[in-house]
Amino acid sequence: MADPQRGSVGAAPRGIVPRVLQSWVAPRRVVRGLSDMPEGSKLGVLMSAMLIFLIAQAPGHARLAQLDPAVPFQARMGGALLAVMFMMPILAYGLAALASLLSRLTPWRLTPEDSRLALFWALLAVAPAMLLAGLVAGLVGQGSALALVQAVSGLGFLMIWGAGIAALARRK
């Protein structure tokens, strides 16, 4: 028979996809459950999120390359590859360090490791919304639908990141 804990609301999800989905409902619990993640796995989470972000940009770049063939699709994706896979991880590490430093101005302390976990997990958790935004950019193009999906993605990221910080911060 089924495990009674499996369908329970209080049960922590197992696996990446259920945790990503659960992050949109109960982000504090998910991030708290990941708090013992090793540093190498955090890098894996960040790079997975960046890979999904790169894939999400392909439909929009394909549409733009079709509308303006002066810049071919391969060149657009090459620029996106450079930005997303090489520059964004550096910026993510810098932003996590800045968040950790700024937490020293508050009564709540956030270690650099916890700051990285909260940020990197928020990026991975918002990746499905970014895929949707990429599809909308490719199929519909610029407009209110794309703006709405991007706004939901951005607010979701801020909500999940903030909840992760709140779950991992410690009172001094």
N, C-alpha and C positions, 0 to 999 in steps of 0.2 A: 504494500500500500504506500501511499504518499507520505512523505515526511511532514508532520504537522507544522514545523517551523518554516518550510519552504514558501508557503503562500502568505505567511504572516507579514503584517506591515512592519513590525519591529525587526524582522530578520534582515541582516546585512546582505546585499546582493553579492553574488560570486561571479567573477568574470568581468571583462572590460565592458562589453555592450550593456549588460544589465546595470552596471554601475554608472555608465554614461547616462542612460535613461533615468535612473534614480536620482542623478544629480540635478535634474530639472525639478524634482519634487522635494527631495530632502538632501540638499547639498552638504549641510554640516555633518550629517551622519556618515555620508559616503567619504568625505575628506578625512574625518576623524578615523574611519576604518582603514584608511590608507597611510596613516601617520608613521608607520614603521617601514615604509617603502625605502629600499636602498637607493643610493644616489644614481647608480647606473640605470635603474628602472625609471627614475624621474627623467633622465635624459631620453630614455626610450619613449616615455609618454610625450615629451615635448616634440621629439622628431616625428612621432606618429601623427600628432596634431598638425605639424607643419606639412607633412606629406598629404594629409587629407585637405588642408587648405590649398595646396598646390593643385590637386586634382579638381577641387571645387572651382578653380579659376579657368579651367580649360574651356567650358562651354561659352563663357563670356568672351574669351580671347578668340575662339573660333568664330563667333558672331562678328566681332570687330574686324577680324581678318577678312571675312566675307564682304563686309560693308566697305572696308578701306584696304584694298590689297597692296597698298604701298609698303605696309609693314606685314610680312607674312606671319602665319600662325607660329612657325618654329621660332622666329625671333621673339615674338611676344612671350611664348612659353619659356624661352631661354632666359629672358629678363625676369620672369616670375620665379623661375627656378633659383636664380641668383638671390633674389630678394627674400623668398620664403624659406629656402633651405639653408642659406648661409648667413644672411644678415639678421633675419628675425630671431633665430636662436640667441644670437649675441645680445640683441635688444631685450629679449625675454629675461636673460640672466641679469642684465643691467637693471631692468625694472624690478625684478625680484629683490635684488640687493638694495635698491632705493626704498622699496616698501619696508624691508627689514630695518634699514636705518631710520626711516621716518617713524617707525613704531617706537623708537626710543624716546620720542617726544611725548608719548602717551603713557598712561599707566599700564598698558598692555604690551608685553614684549613678544616679538615674533622673531624666532631664530631664522637665520638665512636658509637653512634646510626646509623649515616649515613654509617660509615665504615662497621658495621655489615650488614646493609641492602644491600650494594653493593656486599659484599662477598657472603652472603647467597643467594641472588637472582641469582648471577652468577652460583653458584653451582646448583641451581634448573633449571636454563635455559639450562645448559649443560647436564642435566640428560638424555634427549632423545639420545644424542650422546653417552653417556655412555652405554645406553641400546644396541645401535647398536654395540658398541665395545664388549660388553658381548656376543652378538650373534655371532660375528665374532670369538671371542676367543673360543666359544663352538663348532662352526661348522667347522672352518678352522684351528684354533690353531695358534701357533706362526708363524710369517712370515711378509711379506711386507704388506699384506692387513690389518692385525691387527695394525701394526705400523702406517699405513696411517690413519686409523680411530682414533687411539689414538692421533696422531699429530693434526688432525682436532679438536678433542675434547679439547685438551690442548690449542690450539690457540683460539678456540671459547671461552673457559673459560677466558683466559687472555684478549681477546677483550671485552667481556661483563663486566668483573670486572673493567677493566680500564675505559670503558665508564660510568659505574655506579659511579665510583669515580669522574670522571670528571663532571658528572651531579650533584653530591651532594656537591662537594667541594665549599667552599665560600672564596672569597678573603678577606684577613685580613685588 
